Amino acid sequence: MPLIDIQQLSKMYYSIGEVANFLDVNTSLLRFWEKEFEFEVLKKNKKGNRLFTVKEIEKINKIYQLLKIEGYTIDGAKKVMKSKESRQIIKDTGIKQVILKLEQLKIKLSALKDQH
């Protein structure tokens, strides 16, 4: 299941459709999470469409990880989000992403070395 690679985000704002596509979920699910986890999208365009910042996408990533990957219930995920563990989950996810990127870089460098 996909998590959004925060390091690859280059825009200031992303539409709800873009975020939903990143995670392969429906936009209605993101709206539901917004209500359930009581976070407001701070930016909306003139039409009232949600525009997510990278910080908000990080929160959505955390919710996605808890519910879709780790199998928490909504209530369980809410408790984790409010606890100190949530900081550790973010840290662990970030570390895992860095390790994965370093491993990919090592493979590319090794391939370049073998070409010469």
N, CA, C and O atoms as a printed pandas DataFrame, in Angstrom:
     atom_number atom_name residue_name chain_id  residue_number  x_coord  y_coord  z_coord
0              1         N          MET        A               1    0.853   -1.179    0.000
1              2        CA          MET        A               1    0.000    0.000    0.000
2              3         C          MET        A               1    0.894    1.236    0.000
3              4         O          MET        A               1    1.900    1.297    0.706
4              5         N          PRO        A               2    0.508    2.202   -0.796
5              6        CA          PRO        A               2    1.392    3.357   -0.983
6              7         C          PRO        A               2    1.289    4.393    0.135
7              8         O          PRO        A               2    0.201    4.749    0.587
8              9         N          LEU        A               3    2.444    4.856    0.557
9             10        CA          LEU        A               3    2.504    6.046    1.387
10            11         C          LEU        A               3    3.022    7.150    0.483
11            12         O          LEU        A               3    3.746    6.882   -0.476
12            13         N          ILE        A               4    2.662    8.373    0.778
13            14        CA          ILE        A               4    3.138    9.492   -0.029
14            15         C          ILE        A               4    4.582    9.784    0.374
15            16         O          ILE        A               4    4.885    9.933    1.557
16            17         N          ASP        A               5    5.466    9.863   -0.611
17            18        CA          ASP        A               5    6.861   10.207   -0.356
18            19         C          ASP        A               5    6.938   11.723   -0.204
19            20         O          ASP        A               5    6.978   12.454   -1.194
20            21         N          ILE        A               6    6.958   12.178    1.016
21            22        CA          ILE        A               6    6.931   13.610    1.327
22            23         C          ILE        A               6    8.108   14.327    0.668
23            24         O          ILE        A               6    7.978   15.478    0.252
24            25         N          GLN        A               7    9.248   13.656    0.571
25            26        CA          GLN        A               7   10.449   14.272   -0.008
26            27         C          GLN        A               7   10.252   14.613   -1.488
27            28         O          GLN        A               7   10.931   15.495   -2.012
28            29         N          GLN        A               8    9.335   13.927   -2.159
29            30        CA          GLN        A               8    9.122   14.144   -3.584
30            31         C          GLN        A               8    8.108   15.251   -3.881
31            32         O          GLN        A               8    7.935   15.638   -5.037
32            33         N          LEU        A               9    7.443   15.757   -2.854
33            34        CA          LEU        A               9    6.443   16.803   -3.066
34            35         C          LEU        A               9    7.147   18.122   -3.349
35            36         O          LEU        A               9    8.038   18.536   -2.607
36            37         N          SER        A              10    6.738   18.771   -4.427
37            38        CA          SER        A              10    7.435   19.989   -4.834
38            39         C          SER        A              10    6.538   21.228   -4.834
39            40         O          SER        A              10    7.038   22.351   -4.897
40            41         N          LYS        A              11    5.235   21.037   -4.764
41            42        CA          LYS        A              11    4.317   22.175   -4.776
42            43         C          LYS        A              11    3.956   22.580   -3.352
43            44         O          LYS        A              11    4.122   21.807   -2.409
44            45         N          MET        A              12    3.461   23.801   -3.216
45            46        CA          MET        A              12    3.024   24.268   -1.899
46            47         C          MET        A              12    1.689   23.657   -1.506
47            48         O          MET        A              12    1.457   23.360   -0.334
48            49         N          TYR        A              13    0.808   23.469   -2.492
49            50        CA          TYR        A              13   -0.542   22.965   -2.226
50            51         C          TYR        A              13   -0.900   21.869   -3.211
51            52         O          TYR        A              13   -0.499   21.895   -4.375
52            53         N          TYR        A              14   -1.670   20.895   -2.712
53            54        CA          TYR        A              14   -2.149   19.800   -3.536
54            55         C          TYR        A              14   -3.652   19.680   -3.366
55            56         O          TYR        A              14   -4.171   19.829   -2.260
56            57         N          SER        A              15   -4.353   19.409   -4.463
57            58        CA          SER        A              15   -5.803   19.257   -4.406
58            59         C          SER        A              15   -6.141   17.931   -3.727
59            60         O          SER        A              15   -5.299   17.041   -3.610
60            61         N          ILE        A              16   -7.384   17.823   -3.288
61            62        CA          ILE        A              16   -7.834   16.590   -2.651
62            63         C          ILE        A              16   -7.745   15.423   -3.635
63            64         O          ILE        A              16   -7.452   14.295   -3.240
64            65         N          GLY        A              17   -7.995   15.695   -4.903
65            66        CA          GLY        A              17   -7.895   14.659   -5.925
66            67         C          GLY        A              17   -6.472   14.148   -6.087
67            68         O          GLY        A              17   -6.248   12.947   -6.237
68            69         N          GLU        A              18   -5.508   15.071   -6.057
69            70        CA          GLU        A              18   -4.105   14.665   -6.163
70            71         C          GLU        A              18   -3.694   13.792   -4.978
71            72         O          GLU        A              18   -3.045   12.762   -5.155
72            73         N          VAL        A              19   -4.075   14.208   -3.775
73            74        CA          VAL        A              19   -3.722   13.457   -2.575
74            75         C          VAL        A              19   -4.388   12.081   -2.609
75            76         O          VAL        A              19   -3.766   11.077   -2.262
76            77         N          ALA        A              20   -5.645   12.038   -3.024
77            78        CA          ALA        A              20   -6.361   10.757   -3.124
78            79         C          ALA        A              20   -5.666    9.837   -4.133
79            80         O          ALA        A              20   -5.532    8.638   -3.889
80            81         N          ASN        A              21   -5.224   10.398   -5.264
81            82        CA          ASN        A              21   -4.522    9.590   -6.268
82            83         C          ASN        A              21   -3.197    9.054   -5.725
83            84         O          ASN        A              21   -2.841    7.904   -5.983
84            85         N          PHE        A              22   -2.468    9.880   -4.979
85            86        CA          PHE        A              22   -1.201    9.435   -4.390
86            87         C          PHE        A              22   -1.404    8.178   -3.549
87            88         O          PHE        A              22   -0.592    7.253   -3.585
88            89         N          LEU        A              23   -2.508    8.160   -2.790
89            90        CA          LEU        A              23   -2.769    7.057   -1.860
90            91         C          LEU        A              23   -3.684    5.976   -2.444
91            92         O          LEU        A              23   -3.917    4.945   -1.811
92            93         N          ASP        A              24   -4.201    6.218   -3.656
93            94        CA          ASP        A              24   -5.121    5.284   -4.295
94            95         C          ASP        A              24   -6.366    5.055   -3.431
95            96         O          ASP        A              24   -6.781    3.919   -3.201
96            97         N          VAL        A              25   -6.951    6.166   -2.960
97            98        CA          VAL        A              25   -8.197    6.131   -2.190
98            99         C          VAL        A              25   -9.180    7.134   -2.807
99           100         O          VAL        A              25   -8.805    7.938   -3.660
100          101         N          ASN        A              26  -10.422    7.076   -2.370
101          102        CA          ASN        A              26  -11.426    8.031   -2.836
102          103         C          ASN        A              26  -11.303    9.352   -2.079
103          104         O          ASN        A              26  -10.872    9.387   -0.926
104          105         N          THR        A              27  -11.690   10.431   -2.749
105          106        CA          THR        A              27  -11.677   11.741   -2.091
106          107         C          THR        A              27  -12.632   11.762   -0.897
107          108         O          THR        A              27  -12.386   12.460    0.087
108          109         N          SER        A              28  -13.718   10.997   -0.987
109          110        CA          SER        A              28  -14.679   10.956    0.125
110          111         C          SER        A              28  -14.034   10.385    1.390
111          112         O          SER        A              28  -14.381   10.789    2.500
112          113         N          LEU        A              29  -13.104    9.454    1.225
113          114        CA          LEU        A              29  -12.405    8.895    2.379
114          115         C          LEU        A              29  -11.551    9.975    3.054
115          116         O          LEU        A              29  -11.495   10.045    4.282
116          117         N          LEU        A              30  -10.897   10.803    2.265
117          118        CA          LEU        A              30  -10.091   11.891    2.839
118          119         C          LEU        A              30  -10.979   12.889    3.578
119          120         O          LEU        A              30  -10.602   13.386    4.640
120          121         N          ARG        A              31  -12.152   13.184    3.026
121          122        CA          ARG        A              31  -13.092   14.095    3.715
122          123         C          ARG        A              31  -13.564   13.472    5.027
123          124         O          ARG        A              31  -13.690   14.164    6.037
124          125         N          PHE        A              32  -13.825   12.166    5.009
125          126        CA          PHE        A              32  -14.237   11.452    6.215
126          127         C          PHE        A              32  -13.151   11.530    7.276
127          128         O          PHE        A              32  -13.437   11.821    8.438
128          129         N          TRP        A              33  -11.894   11.270    6.880
129          130        CA          TRP        A              33  -10.781   11.348    7.830
130          131         C          TRP        A              33  -10.640   12.761    8.390
131          132         O          TRP        A              33  -10.329   12.944    9.567
132          133         N          GLU        A              34  -10.867   13.740    7.547
133          134        CA          GLU        A              34  -10.780   15.138    8.000
134          135         C          GLU        A              34  -11.760   15.385    9.153
135          136         O          GLU        A              34  -11.420   16.049   10.132
136          137         N          LYS        A              35  -12.963   14.853    9.031
137          138        CA          LYS        A              35  -13.966   15.009   10.091
138          139         C          LYS        A              35  -13.641   14.152   11.310
139          140         O          LYS        A              35  -13.685   14.636   12.441
140          141         N          GLU        A              36  -13.317   12.892   11.084
141          142        CA          GLU        A              36  -13.059   11.953   12.176
142          143         C          GLU        A              36  -11.842   12.347   13.016
143          144         O          GLU        A              36  -11.863   12.227   14.241
144          145         N          PHE        A              37  -10.796   12.812   12.358
145          146        CA          PHE        A              37   -9.563   13.135   13.058
146          147         C          PHE        A              37   -9.443   14.626   13.369
147          148         O          PHE        A              37   -8.401   15.108   13.813
148          149         N          GLU        A              38  -10.539   15.336   13.122
149          150        CA          GLU        A              38  -10.677   16.741   13.508
150          151         C          GLU        A              38   -9.486   17.598   13.095
151          152         O          GLU        A              38   -8.893   18.298   13.916
152          153         N          PHE        A              39   -9.152   17.532   11.828
153          154        CA          PHE        A              39   -8.160   18.476   11.325
154          155         C          PHE        A              39   -8.793   19.252   10.185
155          156         O          PHE        A              39   -9.494   18.699    9.337
156          157         N          GLU        A              40   -8.530   20.524   10.192
157          158        CA          GLU        A              40   -9.086   21.389    9.162
158          159         C          GLU        A              40   -8.047   21.645    8.099
159          160         O          GLU        A              40   -6.865   21.824    8.390
160          161         N          VAL        A              41   -8.503   21.658    6.870
161          162        CA          VAL        A              41   -7.644   22.069    5.773
162          163         C          VAL        A              41   -7.663   23.591    5.791
163          164         O          VAL        A              41   -8.715   24.213    5.638
164          165         N          LEU        A              42   -6.495   24.178    5.977
165          166        CA          LEU        A              42   -6.416   25.613    6.180
166          167         C          LEU        A              42   -6.626   26.419    4.907
167          168         O          LEU        A              42   -7.028   27.581    4.971
168          169         N          LYS        A              43   -6.361   25.821    3.754
169          170        CA          LYS        A              43   -6.423   26.562    2.501
170          171         C          LYS        A              43   -7.485   25.964    1.589
171          172         O          LYS        A              43   -7.544   24.750    1.389
172          173         N          LYS        A              44   -8.312   26.831    1.046
173          174        CA          LYS        A              44   -9.289   26.425    0.038
174          175         C          LYS        A              44   -9.240   27.448   -1.095
175          176         O          LYS        A              44   -8.956   28.625   -0.874
176          177         N          ASN        A              45   -9.521   26.982   -2.310
177          178        CA          ASN        A              45   -9.517   27.920   -3.428
178          179         C          ASN        A              45  -10.854   28.659   -3.493
179          180         O          ASN        A              45  -11.703   28.483   -2.619
180          181         N          LYS        A              46  -11.040   29.473   -4.509
181          182        CA          LYS        A              46  -12.259   30.289   -4.622
182          183         C          LYS        A              46  -13.528   29.448   -4.709
183          184         O          LYS        A              46  -14.599   29.883   -4.287
184          185         N          LYS        A              47  -13.403   28.252   -5.253
185          186        CA          LYS        A              47  -14.546   27.345   -5.356
186          187         C          LYS        A              47  -14.830   26.614   -4.044
187          188         O          LYS        A              47  -15.862   25.959   -3.900
188          189         N          GLY        A              48  -13.907   26.732   -3.090
189          190        CA          GLY        A              48  -14.069   26.039   -1.818
190          191         C          GLY        A              48  -13.417   24.668   -1.789
191          192         O          GLY        A              48  -13.583   23.917   -0.827
192          193         N          ASN        A              49  -12.673   24.336   -2.846
193          194        CA          ASN        A              49  -11.977   23.042   -2.893
194          195         C          ASN        A              49  -10.782   23.051   -1.946
195          196         O          ASN        A              49  -10.065   24.046   -1.836
196          197         N          ARG        A              50  -10.582   21.934   -1.269
197          198        CA          ARG        A              50   -9.478   21.814   -0.319
198          199         C          ARG        A              50   -8.132   21.821   -1.031
199          200         O          ARG        A              50   -7.966   21.211   -2.087
200          201         N          LEU        A              51   -7.178   22.522   -0.431
201          202        CA          LEU        A              51   -5.804   22.532   -0.910
202          203         C          LEU        A              51   -4.921   22.138    0.260
203          204         O          LEU        A              51   -4.837   22.859    1.254
204          205         N          PHE        A              52   -4.265   20.996    0.139
205          206        CA          PHE        A              52   -3.480   20.439    1.235
206          207         C          PHE        A              52   -2.032   20.905    1.171
207          208         O          PHE        A              52   -1.420   20.925    0.103
208          209         N          THR        A              53   -1.491   21.281    2.333
209          210        CA          THR        A              53   -0.072   21.602    2.446
210          211         C          THR        A              53    0.688   20.308    2.714
211          212         O          THR        A              53    0.085   19.270    2.987
212          213         N          VAL        A              54    2.005   20.377    2.635
213          214        CA          VAL        A              54    2.835   19.196    2.915
214          215         C          VAL        A              54    2.610   18.731    4.355
215          216         O          VAL        A              54    2.576   17.530    4.621
216          217         N          LYS        A              55    2.459   19.668    5.272
217          218        CA          LYS        A              55    2.231   19.301    6.680
218          219         C          LYS        A              55    0.916   18.523    6.836
219          220         O          LYS        A              55    0.850   17.543    7.577
220          221         N          GLU        A              56   -0.118   18.972    6.131
221          222        CA          GLU        A              56   -1.406   18.266    6.199
222          223         C          GLU        A              56   -1.298   16.887    5.538
223          224         O          GLU        A              56   -1.915   15.924    5.994
224          225         N          ILE        A              57   -0.512   16.801    4.462
225          226        CA          ILE        A              57   -0.315   15.518    3.787
226          227         C          ILE        A              57    0.449   14.560    4.694
227          228         O          ILE        A              57    0.194   13.356    4.671
228          229         N          GLU        A              58    1.378   15.074    5.489
229          230        CA          GLU        A              58    2.081   14.220    6.461
230          231         C          GLU        A              58    1.095   13.614    7.454
231          232         O          GLU        A              58    1.215   12.444    7.817
232          233         N          LYS        A              59    0.124   14.406    7.889
233          234        CA          LYS        A              59   -0.884   13.899    8.825
234          235         C          LYS        A              59   -1.745   12.829    8.141
235          236         O          LYS        A              59   -2.055   11.799    8.740
236          237         N          ILE        A              60   -2.122   13.078    6.904
237          238        CA          ILE        A              60   -2.910   12.098    6.146
238          239         C          ILE        A              60   -2.102   10.816    5.978
239          240         O          ILE        A              60   -2.644    9.718    6.103
240          241         N          ASN        A              61   -0.816   10.952    5.698
241          242        CA          ASN        A              61    0.073    9.785    5.582
242          243         C          ASN        A              61    0.060    8.964    6.865
243          244         O          ASN        A              61    0.003    7.735    6.824
244          245         N          LYS        A              62    0.113    9.650    8.002
245          246        CA          LYS        A              62    0.121    8.975    9.296
246          247         C          LYS        A              62   -1.206    8.242    9.510
247          248         O          LYS        A              62   -1.219    7.098    9.964
248          249         N          ILE        A              63   -2.309    8.893    9.187
249          250        CA          ILE        A              63   -3.632    8.268    9.314
250          251         C          ILE        A              63   -3.710    7.041    8.405
251          252         O          ILE        A              63   -4.178    5.980    8.817
252          253         N          TYR        A              64   -3.249    7.198    7.175
253          254        CA          TYR        A              64   -3.256    6.090    6.213
254          255         C          TYR        A              64   -2.442    4.913    6.753
255          256         O          TYR        A              64   -2.882    3.764    6.704
256          257         N          GLN        A              65   -1.265    5.214    7.260
257          258        CA          GLN        A              65   -0.396    4.149    7.795
258          259         C          GLN        A              65   -1.095    3.404    8.920
259          260         O          GLN        A              65   -1.097    2.173    8.940
260          261         N          LEU        A              66   -1.685    4.131    9.849
261          262        CA          LEU        A              66   -2.338    3.492   10.988
262          263         C          LEU        A              66   -3.525    2.639   10.562
263          264         O          LEU        A              66   -3.673    1.504   11.015
264          265         N          LEU        A              67   -4.381    3.190    9.683
265          266        CA          LEU        A              67   -5.613    2.494    9.313
266          267         C          LEU        A              67   -5.405    1.410    8.260
267          268         O          LEU        A              67   -5.883    0.287    8.420
268          269         N          LYS        A              68   -4.706    1.736    7.207
269          270        CA          LYS        A              68   -4.612    0.833    6.059
270          271         C          LYS        A              68   -3.452   -0.155    6.145
271          272         O          LYS        A              68   -3.565   -1.291    5.682
272          273         N          ILE        A              69   -2.346    0.274    6.732
273          274        CA          ILE        A              69   -1.170   -0.600    6.774
274          275         C          ILE        A              69   -1.108   -1.377    8.084
275          276         O          ILE        A              69   -0.905   -2.591    8.083
276          277         N          GLU        A              70   -1.285   -0.666    9.211
277          278        CA          GLU        A              70   -1.151   -1.320   10.511
278          279         C          GLU        A              70   -2.466   -1.897   11.034
279          280         O          GLU        A              70   -2.467   -2.639   12.016
280          281         N          GLY        A              71   -3.583   -1.565   10.389
281          282        CA          GLY        A              71   -4.854   -2.190   10.720
282          283         C          GLY        A              71   -5.572   -1.662   11.952
283          284         O          GLY        A              71   -6.423   -2.353   12.512
284          285         N          TYR        A              72   -5.245   -0.455   12.382
285          286        CA          TYR        A              72   -5.944    0.130   13.527
286          287         C          TYR        A              72   -7.389    0.445   13.164
287          288         O          TYR        A              72   -7.718    0.670   11.999
288          289         N          THR        A              73   -8.250    0.455   14.190
289          290        CA          THR        A              73   -9.605    0.969   14.022
290          291         C          THR        A              73   -9.518    2.495   14.063
291          292         O          THR        A              73   -8.475    3.056   14.398
292          293         N          ILE        A              74  -10.615    3.155   13.721
293          294        CA          ILE        A              74  -10.643    4.625   13.789
294          295         C          ILE        A              74  -10.326    5.079   15.214
295          296         O          ILE        A              74   -9.484    5.954   15.415
296          297         N          ASP        A              75  -10.999    4.484   16.201
297          298        CA          ASP        A              75  -10.762    4.879   17.593
298          299         C          ASP        A              75   -9.329    4.596   18.023
299          300         O          ASP        A              75   -8.711    5.415   18.702
300          301         N          GLY        A              76   -8.800    3.446   17.632
301          302        CA          GLY        A              76   -7.428    3.105   17.973
302          303         C          GLY        A              76   -6.435    4.075   17.350
303          304         O          GLY        A              76   -5.467    4.484   17.992
304          305         N          ALA        A              77   -6.679    4.437   16.106
305          306        CA          ALA        A              77   -5.797    5.378   15.414
306          307         C          ALA        A              77   -5.862    6.763   16.067
307          308         O          ALA        A              77   -4.850    7.455   16.175
308          309         N          LYS        A              78   -7.057    7.154   16.497
309          310        CA          LYS        A              78   -7.204    8.450   17.183
310          311         C          LYS        A              78   -6.364    8.476   18.462
311          312         O          LYS        A              78   -5.701    9.468   18.766
312          313         N          LYS        A              79   -6.405    7.378   19.197
313          314        CA          LYS        A              79   -5.630    7.302   20.446
314          315         C          LYS        A              79   -4.134    7.391   20.159
315          316         O          LYS        A              79   -3.403    8.102   20.847
316          317         N          VAL        A              80   -3.690    6.668   19.141
317          318        CA          VAL        A              80   -2.278    6.701   18.791
318          319         C          VAL        A              80   -1.868    8.105   18.351
319          320         O          VAL        A              80   -0.797    8.592   18.712
320          321         N          MET        A              81   -2.724    8.740   17.576
321          322        CA          MET        A              81   -2.408   10.085   17.083
322          323         C          MET        A              81   -2.239   11.062   18.240
323          324         O          MET        A              81   -1.434   11.990   18.165
324          325         N          LYS        A              82   -2.988   10.854   19.292
325          326        CA          LYS        A              82   -2.925   11.764   20.437
326          327         C          LYS        A              82   -1.795   11.416   21.394
327          328         O          LYS        A              82   -1.442   12.220   22.256
328          329         N          SER        A              83   -1.229   10.232   21.250
329          330        CA          SER        A              83   -0.218    9.775   22.203
330          331         C          SER        A              83    1.191   10.127   21.743
331          332         O          SER        A              83    1.408   10.613   20.633
332          333         N          LYS        A              84    2.112    9.871   22.614
333          334        CA          LYS        A              84    3.524   10.089   22.295
334          335         C          LYS        A              84    3.990    9.146   21.204
335          336         O          LYS        A              84    4.943    9.444   20.484
336          337         N          GLU        A              85    3.316    7.998   21.079
337          338        CA          GLU        A              85    3.695    7.034   20.051
338          339         C          GLU        A              85    3.603    7.628   18.657
339          340         O          GLU        A              85    4.349    7.234   17.761
340          341         N          SER        A              86    2.696    8.569   18.471
341          342        CA          SER        A              86    2.521    9.128   17.132
342          343         C          SER        A              86    3.787    9.819   16.661
343          344         O          SER        A              86    4.108    9.779   15.473
344          345         N          ARG        A              87    4.499   10.442   17.562
345          346        CA          ARG        A              87    5.761   11.082   17.189
346          347         C          ARG        A              87    6.769   10.031   16.744
347          348         O          ARG        A              87    7.534   10.251   15.805
348          349         N          GLN        A              88    6.765    8.887   17.425
349          350        CA          GLN        A              88    7.693    7.823   17.075
350          351         C          GLN        A              88    7.344    7.212   15.720
351          352         O          GLN        A              88    8.240    6.864   14.951
352          353         N          ILE        A              89    6.062    7.079   15.423
353          354        CA          ILE        A              89    5.636    6.523   14.136
354          355         C          ILE        A              89    6.131    7.410   13.008
355          356         O          ILE        A              89    6.635    6.920   11.998
356          357         N          ILE        A              90    5.986    8.716   13.181
357          358        CA          ILE        A              90    6.462    9.644   12.159
358          359         C          ILE        A              90    7.965    9.488   11.992
359          360         O          ILE        A              90    8.470    9.443   10.870
360          361         N          LYS        A              91    8.671    9.407   13.100
361          362        CA          LYS        A              91   10.123    9.273   13.067
362          363         C          LYS        A              91   10.514    7.970   12.376
363          364         O          LYS        A              91   11.394    7.961   11.515
364          365         N          ASP        A              92    9.859    6.866   12.752
365          366        CA          ASP        A              92   10.167    5.570   12.162
366          367         C          ASP        A              92    9.898    5.573   10.660
367          368         O          ASP        A              92   10.700    5.048    9.887
368          369         N          THR        A              93    8.776    6.160   10.239
369          370        CA          THR        A              93    8.429    6.216    8.828
370          371         C          THR        A              93    9.471    7.011    8.071
371          372         O          THR        A              93    9.897    6.607    6.989
372          373         N          GLY        A              94    9.882    8.131    8.624
373          374        CA          GLY        A              94   10.901    8.957    7.991
374          375         C          GLY        A              94   12.218    8.220    7.867
375          376         O          GLY        A              94   12.883    8.298    6.834
376          377         N          ILE        A              95   12.599    7.503    8.914
377          378        CA          ILE        A              95   13.842    6.736    8.901
378          379         C          ILE        A              95   13.771    5.634    7.844
379          380         O          ILE        A              95   14.731    5.407    7.107
380          381         N          LYS        A              96   12.641    4.962    7.776
381          382        CA          LYS        A              96   12.481    3.891    6.790
382          383         C          LYS        A              96   12.603    4.444    5.373
383          384         O          LYS        A              96   13.213    3.816    4.508
384          385         N          GLN        A              97   12.022    5.621    5.137
385          386        CA          GLN        A              97   12.096    6.234    3.810
386          387         C          GLN        A              97   13.529    6.609    3.468
387          388         O          GLN        A              97   13.964    6.420    2.332
388          389         N          VAL        A              98   14.264    7.136    4.437
389          390        CA          VAL        A              98   15.666    7.501    4.209
390          391         C          VAL        A              98   16.491    6.256    3.905
391          392         O          VAL        A              98   17.301    6.262    2.979
392          393         N          ILE        A              99   16.291    5.188    4.677
393          394        CA          ILE        A              99   17.029    3.945    4.450
394          395         C          ILE        A              99   16.732    3.397    3.056
395          396         O          ILE        A              99   17.642    2.967    2.346
396          397         N          LEU        A             100   15.463    3.415    2.668
397          398        CA          LEU        A             100   15.090    2.925    1.341
398          399         C          LEU        A             100   15.774    3.740    0.251
399          400         O          LEU        A             100   16.291    3.176   -0.713
400          401         N          LYS        A             101   15.780    5.058    0.395
401          402        CA          LYS        A             101   16.429    5.921   -0.593
402          403         C          LYS        A             101   17.933    5.656   -0.654
403          404         O          LYS        A             101   18.517    5.624   -1.737
404          405         N          LEU        A             102   18.556    5.468    0.508
405          406        CA          LEU        A             102   19.986    5.185    0.534
406          407         C          LEU        A             102   20.297    3.845   -0.131
407          408         O          LEU        A             102   21.293    3.720   -0.844
408          409         N          GLU        A             103   19.449    2.847    0.100
409          410        CA          GLU        A             103   19.654    1.545   -0.532
410          411         C          GLU        A             103   19.520    1.649   -2.051
411          412         O          GLU        A             103   20.288    1.031   -2.789
412          413         N          GLN        A             104   18.535    2.438   -2.520
413          414        CA          GLN        A             104   18.358    2.637   -3.958
414          415         C          GLN        A             104   19.564    3.358   -4.555
415          416         O          GLN        A             104   20.020    3.019   -5.647
416          417         N          LEU        A             105   20.074    4.352   -3.835
417          418        CA          LEU        A             105   21.247    5.092   -4.287
418          419         C          LEU        A             105   22.474    4.185   -4.350
419          420         O          LEU        A             105   23.271    4.277   -5.283
420          421         N          LYS        A             106   22.622    3.315   -3.362
421          422        CA          LYS        A             106   23.751    2.374   -3.323
422          423         C          LYS        A             106   23.715    1.469   -4.553
423          424         O          LYS        A             106   24.754    1.210   -5.160
424          425         N          ILE        A             107   22.535    0.991   -4.921
425          426        CA          ILE        A             107   22.390    0.122   -6.095
426          427         C          ILE        A             107   22.784    0.879   -7.362
427          428         O          ILE        A             107   23.493    0.350   -8.217
428          429         N          LYS        A             108   22.316    2.126   -7.473
429          430        CA          LYS        A             108   22.645    2.938   -8.653
430          431         C          LYS        A             108   24.142    3.215   -8.730
431          432         O          LYS        A             108   24.737    3.121   -9.804
432          433         N          LEU        A             109   24.751    3.554   -7.598
433          434        CA          LEU        A             109   26.193    3.813   -7.589
434          435         C          LEU        A             109   26.994    2.568   -7.927
435          436         O          LEU        A             109   27.997    2.634   -8.638
436          437         N          SER        A             110   26.545    1.441   -7.414
437          438        CA          SER        A             110   27.219    0.185   -7.707
438          439         C          SER        A             110   27.132   -0.132   -9.203
439          440         O          SER        A             110   28.099   -0.604   -9.801
440          441         N          ALA        A             111   25.973    0.129   -9.795
441          442        CA          ALA        A             111   25.793   -0.104  -11.245
442          443         C          ALA        A             111   26.702    0.828  -12.044
443          444         O          ALA        A             111   27.291    0.410  -13.041
444          445         N          LEU        A             112   26.819    2.067  -11.625
445          446        CA          LEU        A             112   27.704    3.011  -12.311
446          447         C          LEU        A             112   29.165    2.571  -12.197
447          448         O          LEU        A             112   29.927    2.657  -13.160
448          449         N          LYS        A             113   29.535    2.109  -11.029
449          450        CA          LYS        A             113   30.907    1.656  -10.789
450          451         C          LYS        A             113   31.225    0.474  -11.711
451          452         O          LYS        A             113   32.313    0.402  -12.282
452          453         N          ASP        A             114   30.267   -0.454  -11.852
453          454        CA          ASP        A             114   30.470   -1.633  -12.685
454          455         C          ASP        A             114   30.594   -1.287  -14.180
455          456         O          ASP        A             114   31.215   -2.025  -14.945
456          457         N          GLN        A             115   29.997   -0.163  -14.582
457          458        CA          GLN        A             115   30.057    0.257  -15.985
458          459         C          GLN        A             115   31.449    0.770  -16.358
459          460         O          GLN        A             115   31.831    0.730  -17.527
460          461         N          HIS        A             116   32.191    1.241  -15.391
461          462        CA          HIS        A             116   33.504    1.815  -15.681
462          463         C          HIS        A             116   34.558    0.814  -15.524
463          464         O          HIS        A             116   35.733    1.118  -15.728
